[in-house]
Amino acid sequence: MTNESPTLSANWSYPTNVRFGVGRIKELGKACAAEGMKRPLLVTDPGLANLPMIPEAIENLTAAGLSGAVFSDVQGNPISANVTAGIEAYKSSNHDGIIAWGGGSAMDCAKVIALMIGQERPMWDFEDIGSNWKQANPDGIATIIAVPTTSGTGSEVGRAGVITDERTHTKKIIFHPKLMPAVVICDPELIAGLPANITAWTGMDALAHCLEAYCSPFYHPMGEGIAVEGLRLVKEWLPTAVADGSNLTARAHMMSAAAMGAVAFQKGLGAIHSLSHPVGSIFNSHHGLTNAVFMPYVLKHNRSAIDDKLARLARWLDIGNSFDDVQNWIIDLRTEFSIPHTAAELGVDGTRLDELAKMAAEDPTAGGNPVFVGEAEMRKMYDDSMSGKL
């Protein structure tokens, strides 16, 4: 008879139906119809709304006998006002489903719109704390079909949306299990024209998700295995995707890596995201870029707990055999992609570091960090990131 560790206990959930491959976007209308939609609302951002892919999507819906419309009042790092406007657009035209189309910002906003169209409680009541999600009326949540156009957040296979509370300038994670899209259409052609810098920044976001999930102390061997394979895909294909955006093989593998990161971080995230969220909400910096800036400073803080794990990761990725080899790989990637080394270069105001540290310590991702992080530890990492000290 063996003794069982009480830590080997967890709740696991895995994603949804994914239609993956070049040209699969042509199946959008049929996918919507199969989910019972007749008048879907396509939620995207203003930049994408002006590209040919959006009217082409509406034509696809029309060909399938559906009546679609577009809502694009979504900013980067979406705020509650964007959600409110989307709810009004949904209800005013009697829509019956959501197409979440875009990068993380558009997709997060779309998912929270889907949640809120049938709720009586305010959105913040469904923040991902404890069992808050149980307060929602599940019958009031619209069906979602997700179409990612970046390879970073993996929001297309997630059950939450990140929305900034304008009152407090804090990012809050709004969660419900039914926010998992019913169908995901991953078509690499949709991201072939993504600029090199956005490709790099979103790719580093996928890397951050996989890396923090891998380092998280919680028990989730399936998530950990997925994180490792996601890191391999990033290592082998992100530089190619940045250098040649028309390479659909690289684009496809990065779409997989992004989705894998979001699946893996069911295991947990950590201080990379804790430091990044306040900076993004206050200074409106790109989330993936901000994660990339803070990444090596957090690894340094966590070294005592992850030294052996990163040595193993270095061997798996064939980049060496030590923590330093992983750290150097990340720093080299940042250099290759012209990513700043310091938070000061992101525009972070050094006079607000105490405020940022408090917000970072309160961020829900802090609990997944492998080494304790309170206000003092967050402030130390902010200080190091401002000066570039590693």
C-alpha positions, 0 to 999 in steps of 0.5 A, a space after each residue: 500500500 502506498 501513501 498518496 500525496 494530497 496535492 495530487 488532486 485537481 479539477 481538469 477541463 479541456 477545450 472544444 471543437 476546433 476546425 483547423 487548417 488553411 481555407 477552413 474559414 469558408 465553413 463559418 456560415 455552416 458552423 453558425 447554422 449548425 449551432 442554431 444561429 440565424 442572426 449572429 453578431 460578429 464582434 471584432 476590432 476597428 482595424 480588422 473591420 476595415 479589412 476585406 476579411 470582414 465583408 467576406 465573412 458577412 458574405 459567407 453568412 449570407 450564402 448560408 442563409 444567415 443575416 449577420 452584422 458587425 460590431 467593432 467598438 472594441 479597443 485594445 485592452 477592452 473596457 466595460 464601456 465596450 461590453 455595454 455598447 456590444 450588448 446594446 448592439 446585440 439586443 437592438 437587432 435581436 441577434 442570436 449568437 456571437 462570432 468572436 473574431 480577432 485577437 485577444 482584445 476583440 475575443 475577450 470583449 465578444 465573450 463577455 458580451 455573450 455572457 452579459 446579454 442575459 444577466 441581471 447582475 453587473 459584470 464585475 459580479 462574475 470576476 474569476 474569484 471563488 464561485 462567482 460564476 455560479 451567480 450567472 444565469 447560464 441560459 442567458 449566455 449566447 453561443 460563441 463561435 471564435 475565429 482567431 486572427 493572431 497567435 498569442 492569447 489563445 482566448 479562442 479556447 478559453 472560458 474567460 475574458 479580460 476587461 479593464 475596469 475604468 474606475 480602478 484601471 484594473 484588469 479583471 478576469 470575467 469567467 464562466 464555463 459557458 464562455 468556451 466557444 462552441 466552435 473554433 475556426 483556426 485558418 492560418 490564412 487569416 493571419 498571413 498579413 499580420 505585421 512582424 512586430 505584432 507577430 512577435 509580440 503575440 508569439 511572446 504572449 503564447 510563450 509566456 502562457 506556456 512557460 508560466 504554466 510549465 513553471 506553475 506548482 499546481 498539479 496538472 500533468 496534461 497541462 504541463 505536457 501541452 505547455 512543453 510542446 507549445 514551447 517547442 513550437 514557439 522555439 521552432 516556428 516563431 522566428 520564421 513567422 516573424 521573418 516571413 508572415 506568408 509562411 503558412 506552415 509557420 503560421 499554422 504551428 503558431 496558431 497551435 502554440 497559442 491555443 496550447 498555451 491557453 489550454 496549458 494555463 489551466 495549470 496556472 499563471 504567475 508573476 509575468 502576468 501579475 506585473 503585466 496586467 497593471 502596466 497594460 491597464 494603466 499605460 495601455 501597452 500591448 499585453 504580449 509585448 509587456 509579458 516579454 519585457 517582464 519575463 526574464 525578471 520573473 524567471 530570475 525571482 523564481 529561480 530557486 523553485 524552477 532551476 531543475 525544471 528549466 534545466 530539463 526544459 533546456 534539454 527538451 528544447 535542445 538549447 542547452 542543459 541549464 536555467 541560464 540556457 532558457 533565460 538566454 534563449 528568451 533574452 536572445 529572442 527579445 533582441 531578435 524581435 527588437 523588444 525592449 529590455 526595460 519597463 521604462 522603455 514601455 513608458 512605465 512611470 517610475 513614480 507609480 511603482 508602489 501603486 503598480 506593485 500593490 495591483 500586481 500583488 492583488 492580481 489573481 495570477 499571482 497565486 500561481 507563481 512558484 515563489 511567493 510574490 507580495 507587494 515587496 517582491 513585485 516592487 523589487 521586480 518592477 525596480 529591476 525591470 526599470 533599470 534592466 538589472 538581471 
